[in-house]
Amino acid sequence: MSNNGRPVHRIRYGSVVAAIWANNSQSGYFFNTTFCRIYKDKDGTTWGEAASFEDRDLPSLAKAAADAHTWIYQQKANATTVEVAE
């Protein structure tokens, strides 16, 4: 699992984006998550990102965080699943 400077998974709800990053350590991979709010500038031509959220963004932020948590733990479960031959 290589991230090549890119997130391994992205979750978006409206203007809220969660980016999940895989990092390698001596103990194996672990994940970090960053959150941002995307917006267009005043003239509406250029996209930007902000690390602050308005009150109306908070439900989307909470949903993105919960879904990021679920996705990460699914990845961990898949990585440690052992099939037993019958």
Biopython code that builds the backbone (N, CA, C, O; Angstrom):
import numpy as np
from Bio.PDB.StructureBuilder import StructureBuilder

atoms = [
    (1, "MET", "N", (0.852, -1.170, 0.000)),
    (1, "MET", "CA", (0.000, 0.000, 0.000)),
    (1, "MET", "C", (0.894, 1.227, 0.000)),
    (1, "MET", "O", (1.478, 1.572, 1.027)),
    (2, "SER", "N", (1.001, 1.867, -1.109)),
    (2, "SER", "CA", (1.827, 3.058, -1.239)),
    (2, "SER", "C", (0.939, 4.250, -1.518)),
    (2, "SER", "O", (0.000, 4.167, -2.310)),
    (3, "ASN", "N", (1.240, 5.367, -0.861)),
    (3, "ASN", "CA", (0.369, 6.514, -1.087)),
    (3, "ASN", "C", (0.920, 7.483, -2.117)),
    (3, "ASN", "O", (0.179, 8.336, -2.605)),
    (4, "ASN", "N", (2.199, 7.381, -2.464)),
    (4, "ASN", "CA", (2.785, 8.242, -3.499)),
    (4, "ASN", "C", (2.429, 9.712, -3.301)),
    (4, "ASN", "O", (2.200, 10.433, -4.271)),
    (5, "GLY", "N", (2.384, 10.151, -2.059)),
    (5, "GLY", "CA", (2.046, 11.543, -1.779)),
    (5, "GLY", "C", (0.563, 11.856, -1.918)),
    (5, "GLY", "O", (0.174, 13.024, -1.906)),
    (6, "ARG", "N", (-0.258, 10.836, -2.049)),
    (6, "ARG", "CA", (-1.698, 11.018, -2.203)),
    (6, "ARG", "C", (-2.419, 10.230, -1.118)),
    (6, "ARG", "O", (-1.910, 9.225, -0.622)),
    (7, "PRO", "N", (-3.609, 10.697, -0.756)),
    (7, "PRO", "CA", (-4.378, 9.910, 0.215)),
    (7, "PRO", "C", (-4.776, 8.567, -0.389)),
    (7, "PRO", "O", (-4.950, 8.443, -1.601)),
    (8, "VAL", "N", (-4.917, 7.563, 0.479)),
    (8, "VAL", "CA", (-5.346, 6.245, 0.006)),
    (8, "VAL", "C", (-6.855, 6.170, -0.122)),
    (8, "VAL", "O", (-7.384, 5.273, -0.778)),
    (9, "HIS", "N", (-7.547, 7.109, 0.502)),
    (9, "HIS", "CA", (-9.007, 7.139, 0.419)),
    (9, "HIS", "C", (-9.485, 8.544, 0.753)),
    (9, "HIS", "O", (-8.917, 9.220, 1.611)),
    (10, "ARG", "N", (-10.539, 8.974, 0.063)),
    (10, "ARG", "CA", (-11.135, 10.286, 0.328)),
    (10, "ARG", "C", (-12.629, 10.109, 0.526)),
    (10, "ARG", "O", (-13.270, 9.287, -0.128)),
    (11, "ILE", "N", (-13.164, 10.893, 1.436)),
    (11, "ILE", "CA", (-14.602, 10.889, 1.717)),
    (11, "ILE", "C", (-15.063, 12.338, 1.623)),
    (11, "ILE", "O", (-14.445, 13.232, 2.202)),
    (12, "ARG", "N", (-16.147, 12.566, 0.894)),
    (12, "ARG", "CA", (-16.625, 13.939, 0.740)),
    (12, "ARG", "C", (-18.117, 14.008, 1.001)),
    (12, "ARG", "O", (-18.895, 13.217, 0.468)),
    (13, "TYR", "N", (-18.498, 14.956, 1.821)),
    (13, "TYR", "CA", (-19.888, 15.313, 2.066)),
    (13, "TYR", "C", (-20.000, 16.809, 1.863)),
    (13, "TYR", "O", (-19.549, 17.592, 2.699)),
    (14, "GLY", "N", (-20.603, 17.209, 0.746)),
    (14, "GLY", "CA", (-20.712, 18.633, 0.451)),
    (14, "GLY", "C", (-19.338, 19.251, 0.320)),
    (14, "GLY", "O", (-18.529, 18.816, -0.499)),
    (15, "SER", "N", (-19.075, 20.260, 1.121)),
    (15, "SER", "CA", (-17.785, 20.946, 1.051)),
    (15, "SER", "C", (-16.756, 20.368, 2.018)),
    (15, "SER", "O", (-15.627, 20.856, 2.076)),
    (16, "VAL", "N", (-17.124, 19.345, 2.774)),
    (16, "VAL", "CA", (-16.219, 18.745, 3.763)),
    (16, "VAL", "C", (-15.546, 17.517, 3.158)),
    (16, "VAL", "O", (-16.209, 16.639, 2.606)),
    (17, "VAL", "N", (-14.222, 17.468, 3.269)),
    (17, "VAL", "CA", (-13.450, 16.355, 2.720)),
    (17, "VAL", "C", (-12.577, 15.761, 3.812)),
    (17, "VAL", "O", (-11.887, 16.480, 4.535)),
    (18, "ALA", "N", (-12.616, 14.432, 3.924)),
    (18, "ALA", "CA", (-11.693, 13.690, 4.789)),
    (18, "ALA", "C", (-10.721, 12.959, 3.875)),
    (18, "ALA", "O", (-11.145, 12.264, 2.951)),
    (19, "ALA", "N", (-9.443, 13.105, 4.117)),
    (19, "ALA", "CA", (-8.411, 12.397, 3.358)),
    (19, "ALA", "C", (-7.697, 11.450, 4.315)),
    (19, "ALA", "O", (-7.211, 11.863, 5.368)),
    (20, "ILE", "N", (-7.642, 10.183, 3.939)),
    (20, "ILE", "CA", (-7.003, 9.164, 4.774)),
    (20, "ILE", "C", (-5.657, 8.827, 4.151)),
    (20, "ILE", "O", (-5.557, 8.529, 2.960)),
    (21, "TRP", "N", (-4.635, 8.882, 4.981)),
    (21, "TRP", "CA", (-3.258, 8.662, 4.541)),
    (21, "TRP", "C", (-2.701, 7.407, 5.184)),
    (21, "TRP", "O", (-2.892, 7.183, 6.379)),
    (22, "ALA", "N", (-2.016, 6.585, 4.403)),
    (22, "ALA", "CA", (-1.328, 5.403, 4.924)),
    (22, "ALA", "C", (0.130, 5.775, 5.152)),
    (22, "ALA", "O", (0.775, 6.377, 4.293)),
    (23, "ASN", "N", (0.630, 5.414, 6.306)),
    (23, "ASN", "CA", (2.015, 5.683, 6.659)),
    (23, "ASN", "C", (2.667, 4.375, 7.060)),
    (23, "ASN", "O", (2.041, 3.524, 7.691)),
    (24, "ASN", "N", (3.919, 4.222, 6.691)),
    (24, "ASN", "CA", (4.639, 2.997, 7.006)),
    (24, "ASN", "C", (5.599, 3.248, 8.161)),
    (24, "ASN", "O", (6.282, 4.271, 8.216)),
    (25, "SER", "N", (5.634, 2.300, 9.070)),
    (25, "SER", "CA", (6.586, 2.368, 10.180)),
    (25, "SER", "C", (7.200, 0.992, 10.351)),
    (25, "SER", "O", (6.853, 0.061, 9.624)),
    (26, "GLN", "N", (8.098, 0.856, 11.294)),
    (26, "GLN", "CA", (8.710, -0.447, 11.562)),
    (26, "GLN", "C", (7.670, -1.458, 12.023)),
    (26, "GLN", "O", (7.855, -2.664, 11.858)),
    (27, "SER", "N", (6.593, -0.977, 12.591)),
    (27, "SER", "CA", (5.526, -1.864, 13.071)),
    (27, "SER", "C", (4.490, -2.162, 11.996)),
    (27, "SER", "O", (3.579, -2.958, 12.226)),
    (28, "GLY", "N", (4.610, -1.541, 10.834)),
    (28, "GLY", "CA", (3.651, -1.736, 9.760)),
    (28, "GLY", "C", (2.943, -0.439, 9.425)),
    (28, "GLY", "O", (3.359, 0.642, 9.842)),
    (29, "TYR", "N", (1.870, -0.564, 8.669)),
    (29, "TYR", "CA", (1.122, 0.613, 8.247)),
    (29, "TYR", "C", (0.223, 1.126, 9.366)),
    (29, "TYR", "O", (-0.296, 0.362, 10.181)),
    (30, "PHE", "N", (0.060, 2.437, 9.376)),
    (30, "PHE", "CA", (-0.940, 3.060, 10.220)),
    (30, "PHE", "C", (-1.568, 4.181, 9.402)),
    (30, "PHE", "O", (-1.026, 4.581, 8.371)),
    (31, "PHE", "N", (-2.679, 4.674, 9.849)),
    (31, "PHE", "CA", (-3.428, 5.659, 9.087)),
    (31, "PHE", "C", (-3.581, 6.960, 9.860)),
    (31, "PHE", "O", (-3.727, 6.963, 11.082)),
    (32, "ASN", "N", (-3.546, 8.060, 9.127)),
    (32, "ASN", "CA", (-3.871, 9.387, 9.643)),
    (32, "ASN", "C", (-4.983, 9.953, 8.777)),
    (32, "ASN", "O", (-5.122, 9.585, 7.610)),
    (33, "THR", "N", (-5.764, 10.838, 9.347)),
    (33, "THR", "CA", (-6.849, 11.458, 8.600)),
    (33, "THR", "C", (-6.773, 12.965, 8.744)),
    (33, "THR", "O", (-6.604, 13.487, 9.846)),
    (34, "THR", "N", (-6.899, 13.658, 7.629)),
    (34, "THR", "CA", (-6.969, 15.114, 7.637)),
    (34, "THR", "C", (-8.338, 15.535, 7.118)),
    (34, "THR", "O", (-8.963, 14.827, 6.328)),
    (35, "PHE", "N", (-8.788, 16.688, 7.571)),
    (35, "PHE", "CA", (-10.090, 17.212, 7.175)),
    (35, "PHE", "C", (-9.914, 18.627, 6.642)),
    (35, "PHE", "O", (-9.090, 19.394, 7.141)),
    (36, "CYS", "N", (-10.690, 18.957, 5.633)),
    (36, "CYS", "CA", (-10.681, 20.332, 5.128)),
    (36, "CYS", "C", (-12.059, 20.669, 4.590)),
    (36, "CYS", "O", (-12.897, 19.798, 4.356)),
    (37, "ARG", "N", (-12.258, 21.951, 4.405)),
    (37, "ARG", "CA", (-13.479, 22.459, 3.781)),
    (37, "ARG", "C", (-13.053, 23.106, 2.482)),
    (37, "ARG", "O", (-12.186, 23.980, 2.480)),
    (38, "ILE", "N", (-13.650, 22.690, 1.377)),
    (38, "ILE", "CA", (-13.292, 23.278, 0.093)),
    (38, "ILE", "C", (-14.272, 24.397, -0.240)),
    (38, "ILE", "O", (-15.436, 24.366, 0.161)),
    (39, "TYR", "N", (-13.781, 25.376, -0.976)),
    (39, "TYR", "CA", (-14.604, 26.523, -1.340)),
    (39, "TYR", "C", (-14.048, 27.151, -2.608)),
    (39, "TYR", "O", (-12.897, 26.913, -2.974)),
    (40, "LYS", "N", (-14.856, 27.941, -3.266)),
    (40, "LYS", "CA", (-14.392, 28.733, -4.402)),
    (40, "LYS", "C", (-14.128, 30.149, -3.918)),
    (40, "LYS", "O", (-14.820, 30.658, -3.036)),
    (41, "ASP", "N", (-13.110, 30.781, -4.512)),
    (41, "ASP", "CA", (-12.783, 32.151, -4.111)),
    (41, "ASP", "C", (-13.900, 33.110, -4.514)),
    (41, "ASP", "O", (-14.896, 32.707, -5.116)),
    (42, "LYS", "N", (-13.719, 34.367, -4.177)),
    (42, "LYS", "CA", (-14.784, 35.368, -4.377)),
    (42, "LYS", "C", (-15.250, 35.469, -5.826)),
    (42, "LYS", "O", (-16.434, 35.689, -6.081)),
    (43, "ASP", "N", (-14.332, 35.312, -6.771)),
    (43, "ASP", "CA", (-14.761, 35.416, -8.170)),
    (43, "ASP", "C", (-15.295, 34.093, -8.710)),
    (43, "ASP", "O", (-15.757, 34.031, -9.850)),
    (44, "GLY", "N", (-15.236, 33.032, -7.902)),
    (44, "GLY", "CA", (-15.835, 31.760, -8.277)),
    (44, "GLY", "C", (-15.056, 30.946, -9.286)),
    (44, "GLY", "O", (-15.612, 30.038, -9.904)),
    (45, "THR", "N", (-13.765, 31.253, -9.468)),
    (45, "THR", "CA", (-12.991, 30.532, -10.477)),
    (45, "THR", "C", (-11.933, 29.601, -9.887)),
    (45, "THR", "O", (-11.532, 28.635, -10.536)),
    (46, "THR", "N", (-11.483, 29.877, -8.685)),
    (46, "THR", "CA", (-10.385, 29.112, -8.104)),
    (46, "THR", "C", (-10.849, 28.418, -6.829)),
    (46, "THR", "O", (-11.498, 29.022, -5.975)),
    (47, "TRP", "N", (-10.500, 27.132, -6.718)),
    (47, "TRP", "CA", (-10.836, 26.368, -5.517)),
    (47, "TRP", "C", (-9.781, 26.599, -4.444)),
    (47, "TRP", "O", (-8.596, 26.749, -4.741)),
    (48, "GLY", "N", (-10.226, 26.623, -3.201)),
    (48, "GLY", "CA", (-9.324, 26.732, -2.063)),
    (48, "GLY", "C", (-9.732, 25.743, -0.987)),
    (48, "GLY", "O", (-10.787, 25.115, -1.066)),
    (49, "GLU", "N", (-8.879, 25.616, 0.021)),
    (49, "GLU", "CA", (-9.155, 24.735, 1.158)),
    (49, "GLU", "C", (-8.992, 25.529, 2.442)),
    (49, "GLU", "O", (-8.130, 26.402, 2.544)),
    (50, "ALA", "N", (-9.828, 25.214, 3.417)),
    (50, "ALA", "CA", (-9.749, 25.843, 4.732)),
    (50, "ALA", "C", (-9.753, 24.754, 5.794)),
    (50, "ALA", "O", (-10.333, 23.686, 5.600)),
    (51, "ALA", "N", (-9.107, 25.029, 6.905)),
    (51, "ALA", "CA", (-9.075, 24.084, 8.023)),
    (51, "ALA", "C", (-10.117, 24.437, 9.079)),
    (51, "ALA", "O", (-10.205, 23.776, 10.114)),
    (52, "SER", "N", (-10.899, 25.467, 8.823)),
    (52, "SER", "CA", (-11.957, 25.844, 9.761)),
    (52, "SER", "C", (-13.305, 25.489, 9.142)),
    (52, "SER", "O", (-13.450, 25.399, 7.923)),
    (53, "PHE", "N", (-14.277, 25.294, 10.013)),
    (53, "PHE", "CA", (-15.581, 24.837, 9.573)),
    (53, "PHE", "C", (-16.665, 25.731, 10.162)),
    (53, "PHE", "O", (-16.572, 26.173, 11.307)),
    (54, "GLU", "N", (-17.688, 25.986, 9.366)),
    (54, "GLU", "CA", (-18.834, 26.741, 9.852)),
    (54, "GLU", "C", (-19.763, 25.804, 10.604)),
    (54, "GLU", "O", (-19.652, 24.584, 10.485)),
    (55, "ASP", "N", (-20.673, 26.367, 11.372)),
    (55, "ASP", "CA", (-21.596, 25.530, 12.132)),
    (55, "ASP", "C", (-22.394, 24.603, 11.227)),
    (55, "ASP", "O", (-22.694, 23.472, 11.612)),
    (56, "ARG", "N", (-22.740, 25.058, 10.044)),
    (56, "ARG", "CA", (-23.509, 24.205, 9.133)),
    (56, "ARG", "C", (-22.690, 23.055, 8.562)),
    (56, "ARG", "O", (-23.259, 22.108, 8.019)),
    (57, "ASP", "N", (-21.350, 23.119, 8.675)),
    (57, "ASP", "CA", (-20.474, 22.044, 8.189)),
    (57, "ASP", "C", (-20.311, 20.918, 9.200)),
    (57, "ASP", "O", (-19.883, 19.822, 8.839)),
    (58, "LEU", "N", (-20.644, 21.172, 10.455)),
    (58, "LEU", "CA", (-20.334, 20.213, 11.515)),
    (58, "LEU", "C", (-21.012, 18.856, 11.353)),
    (58, "LEU", "O", (-20.365, 17.847, 11.633)),
    (59, "PRO", "N", (-22.269, 18.759, 10.921)),
    (59, "PRO", "CA", (-22.831, 17.427, 10.700)),
    (59, "PRO", "C", (-22.069, 16.643, 9.621)),
    (59, "PRO", "O", (-21.858, 15.439, 9.767)),
    (60, "SER", "N", (-21.661, 17.314, 8.550)),
    (60, "SER", "CA", (-20.886, 16.648, 7.499)),
    (60, "SER", "C", (-19.512, 16.247, 8.010)),
    (60, "SER", "O", (-18.997, 15.188, 7.652)),
    (61, "LEU", "N", (-18.916, 17.091, 8.844)),
    (61, "LEU", "CA", (-17.617, 16.774, 9.428)),
    (61, "LEU", "C", (-17.722, 15.541, 10.327)),
    (61, "LEU", "O", (-16.863, 14.660, 10.279)),
    (62, "ALA", "N", (-18.763, 15.482, 11.138)),
    (62, "ALA", "CA", (-18.964, 14.330, 12.023)),
    (62, "ALA", "C", (-19.182, 13.055, 11.214)),
    (62, "ALA", "O", (-18.633, 12.006, 11.551)),
    (63, "LYS", "N", (-19.976, 13.139, 10.154)),
    (63, "LYS", "CA", (-20.236, 11.971, 9.299)),
    (63, "LYS", "C", (-18.958, 11.526, 8.599)),
    (63, "LYS", "O", (-18.683, 10.329, 8.517)),
    (64, "ALA", "N", (-18.180, 12.466, 8.096)),
    (64, "ALA", "CA", (-16.916, 12.130, 7.433)),
    (64, "ALA", "C", (-15.937, 11.478, 8.416)),
    (64, "ALA", "O", (-15.242, 10.527, 8.059)),
    (65, "ALA", "N", (-15.881, 11.983, 9.639)),
    (65, "ALA", "CA", (-15.000, 11.389, 10.650)),
    (65, "ALA", "C", (-15.446, 9.976, 10.997)),
    (65, "ALA", "O", (-14.612, 9.079, 11.121)),
    (66, "ALA", "N", (-16.746, 9.766, 11.155)),
    (66, "ALA", "CA", (-17.254, 8.425, 11.467)),
    (66, "ALA", "C", (-16.977, 7.462, 10.322)),
    (66, "ALA", "O", (-16.574, 6.322, 10.556)),
    (67, "ASP", "N", (-17.189, 7.909, 9.081)),
    (67, "ASP", "CA", (-16.933, 7.042, 7.933)),
    (67, "ASP", "C", (-15.445, 6.758, 7.753)),
    (67, "ASP", "O", (-15.068, 5.660, 7.342)),
    (68, "ALA", "N", (-14.598, 7.739, 8.056)),
    (68, "ALA", "CA", (-13.150, 7.519, 7.997)),
    (68, "ALA", "C", (-12.749, 6.460, 9.023)),
    (68, "ALA", "O", (-11.946, 5.574, 8.728)),
    (69, "HIS", "N", (-13.300, 6.555, 10.205)),
    (69, "HIS", "CA", (-13.033, 5.575, 11.259)),
    (69, "HIS", "C", (-13.431, 4.174, 10.799)),
    (69, "HIS", "O", (-12.666, 3.221, 10.953)),
    (70, "THR", "N", (-14.624, 4.056, 10.237)),
    (70, "THR", "CA", (-15.108, 2.764, 9.743)),
    (70, "THR", "C", (-14.202, 2.226, 8.642)),
    (70, "THR", "O", (-13.854, 1.045, 8.658)),
    (71, "TRP", "N", (-13.814, 3.064, 7.692)),
    (71, "TRP", "CA", (-12.979, 2.629, 6.576)),
    (71, "TRP", "C", (-11.621, 2.128, 7.083)),
    (71, "TRP", "O", (-11.135, 1.086, 6.644)),
    (72, "ILE", "N", (-11.018, 2.872, 8.004)),
    (72, "ILE", "CA", (-9.712, 2.474, 8.537)),
    (72, "ILE", "C", (-9.810, 1.127, 9.239)),
    (72, "ILE", "O", (-8.962, 0.260, 9.027)),
    (73, "TYR", "N", (-10.816, 0.941, 10.059)),
    (73, "TYR", "CA", (-10.923, -0.325, 10.783)),
    (73, "TYR", "C", (-11.285, -1.485, 9.870)),
    (73, "TYR", "O", (-10.936, -2.626, 10.170)),
    (74, "GLN", "N", (-11.970, -1.228, 8.772)),
    (74, "GLN", "CA", (-12.204, -2.278, 7.783)),
    (74, "GLN", "C", (-10.889, -2.684, 7.120)),
    (74, "GLN", "O", (-10.649, -3.867, 6.878)),
    (75, "GLN", "N", (-10.046, -1.707, 6.832)),
    (75, "GLN", "CA", (-8.746, -2.012, 6.235)),
    (75, "GLN", "C", (-7.889, -2.837, 7.185)),
    (75, "GLN", "O", (-7.221, -3.784, 6.770)),
    (76, "LYS", "N", (-7.912, -2.474, 8.454)),
    (76, "LYS", "CA", (-7.140, -3.223, 9.453)),
    (76, "LYS", "C", (-7.675, -4.640, 9.594)),
    (76, "LYS", "O", (-6.897, -5.586, 9.715)),
    (77, "ALA", "N", (-8.994, -4.795, 9.579)),
    (77, "ALA", "CA", (-9.591, -6.124, 9.694)),
    (77, "ALA", "C", (-9.232, -6.978, 8.487)),
    (77, "ALA", "O", (-8.926, -8.160, 8.640)),
    (78, "ASN", "N", (-9.265, -6.399, 7.289)),
    (78, "ASN", "CA", (-8.913, -7.139, 6.085)),
    (78, "ASN", "C", (-7.447, -7.538, 6.084)),
    (78, "ASN", "O", (-7.095, -8.604, 5.579)),
    (79, "ALA", "N", (-6.599, -6.703, 6.637)),
    (79, "ALA", "CA", (-5.161, -6.983, 6.647)),
    (79, "ALA", "C", (-4.802, -8.090, 7.615)),
    (79, "ALA", "O", (-3.779, -8.754, 7.446)),
    (80, "THR", "N", (-5.638, -8.299, 8.639)),
    (80, "THR", "CA", (-5.301, -9.300, 9.656)),
    (80, "THR", "C", (-6.188, -10.532, 9.583)),
    (80, "THR", "O", (-6.102, -11.408, 10.443)),
    (81, "THR", "N", (-7.050, -10.610, 8.554)),
    (81, "THR", "CA", (-7.925, -11.749, 8.416)),
    (81, "THR", "C", (-7.128, -12.980, 7.991)),
    (81, "THR", "O", (-6.362, -12.934, 7.028)),
    (82, "VAL", "N", (-7.312, -14.046, 8.697)),
    (82, "VAL", "CA", (-6.632, -15.306, 8.380)),
    (82, "VAL", "C", (-7.683, -16.339, 8.032)),
    (82, "VAL", "O", (-8.599, -16.605, 8.811)),
    (83, "GLU", "N", (-7.537, -16.917, 6.851)),
    (83, "GLU", "CA", (-8.462, -17.968, 6.445)),
    (83, "GLU", "C", (-7.917, -19.304, 6.895)),
    (83, "GLU", "O", (-6.744, -19.612, 6.683)),
    (84, "VAL", "N", (-8.762, -20.087, 7.508)),
    (84, "VAL", "CA", (-8.374, -21.397, 8.005)),
    (84, "VAL", "C", (-8.871, -22.440, 7.010)),
    (84, "VAL", "O", (-10.053, -22.477, 6.669)),
    (85, "ALA", "N", (-7.954, -23.283, 6.551)),
    (85, "ALA", "CA", (-8.329, -24.352, 5.632)),
    (85, "ALA", "C", (-9.100, -25.425, 6.392)),
    (85, "ALA", "O", (-8.735, -25.795, 7.508)),
    (86, "GLU", "N", (-10.161, -25.914, 5.780)),
    (86, "GLU", "CA", (-10.970, -26.944, 6.443)),
    (86, "GLU", "C", (-10.571, -28.313, 5.982)),
    (86, "GLU", "O", (-11.142, -29.307, 6.431)),
]
sb = StructureBuilder()
sb.init_structure("model")
sb.init_model(0)
sb.init_chain("A")
sb.init_seg("    ")
for serial, (resi, resn, name, xyz) in enumerate(atoms, 1):
    if name == "N":
        sb.init_residue(resn, " ", resi, " ")
    sb.init_atom(name, np.array(xyz, "f"), 0.0, 1.0, " ", f" {name:<3s}", serial, name[0])
structure = sb.get_structure()
